[in-house]
Amino acid sequence: MADKLDPMAVSPAECARLLGISRPKVYDLINQGGFPSFKLGSRTLISVDGLREWISRQTQAEVNV
């Protein structure tokens, strides 16, 4: 039986769902730079590991303010 793999990247819509924000806000974050997104052909994807690291950096930035 094959092991189920966790996704390595998600769509902007799935990212929005995971973060509890709107899809347009995800695209705003993508366009700001520093957000863990990349293009694969015509698709924009967000790295799941990169997203975790980005969230951690955002949380640390809030703590250090």
C-alpha positions as CSV (number, residue, x, y, z in Angstrom):
1,M,0.0,0.0,0.0
2,A,1.4,3.4,-1.0
3,D,2.0,6.0,1.6
4,K,0.0,9.2,1.2
5,L,2.3,12.2,0.4
6,D,1.5,15.6,2.0
7,P,1.4,18.4,-0.7
8,M,4.7,20.2,-1.2
9,A,2.9,23.2,-2.8
10,V,-0.6,24.5,-2.9
11,S,-2.6,26.8,-5.1
12,P,-3.4,30.4,-4.1
13,A,-7.0,29.3,-3.4
14,E,-5.8,26.6,-1.0
15,C,-3.3,28.9,0.6
16,A,-6.1,31.4,1.2
17,R,-8.2,28.7,2.8
18,L,-5.3,27.6,5.0
19,L,-4.5,31.1,6.2
20,G,-8.2,32.2,6.5
21,I,-7.8,35.1,4.1
22,S,-9.1,36.0,0.7
23,R,-7.6,34.8,-2.6
24,P,-7.0,38.4,-3.7
25,K,-5.0,39.0,-0.5
26,V,-2.8,36.0,-1.3
27,Y,-2.0,37.6,-4.7
28,D,-1.2,40.8,-2.9
29,L,1.3,38.9,-0.7
30,I,2.7,37.2,-3.8
31,N,3.3,40.5,-5.5
32,Q,5.0,42.1,-2.4
33,G,7.9,39.7,-2.6
34,G,9.4,37.5,0.1
35,F,6.3,35.3,-0.1
36,P,7.2,31.6,-0.9
37,S,5.5,31.4,-4.3
38,F,6.8,30.2,-7.7
39,K,5.5,29.7,-11.2
40,L,5.2,26.2,-12.7
41,G,4.2,26.8,-16.3
42,S,1.3,29.2,-16.1
43,R,0.3,28.1,-12.5
44,T,1.3,30.0,-9.4
45,L,2.0,27.7,-6.5
46,I,3.0,28.4,-2.9
47,S,5.5,26.1,-1.1
48,V,4.1,24.6,2.0
49,D,7.4,24.5,3.8
50,G,8.1,28.0,2.7
51,L,4.7,29.1,3.9
52,R,5.4,27.7,7.3
53,E,8.8,29.6,7.4
54,W,7.1,32.8,6.2
55,I,4.4,32.5,8.9
56,S,7.2,32.0,11.5
57,R,9.0,35.1,10.3
58,Q,5.8,37.1,10.4
59,T,5.2,35.9,14.0
60,Q,8.7,36.8,15.1
61,A,8.5,40.2,13.5
62,E,5.3,40.9,15.5
63,V,7.0,39.7,18.8
64,N,10.1,42.0,18.1
65,V,8.0,45.1,17.5
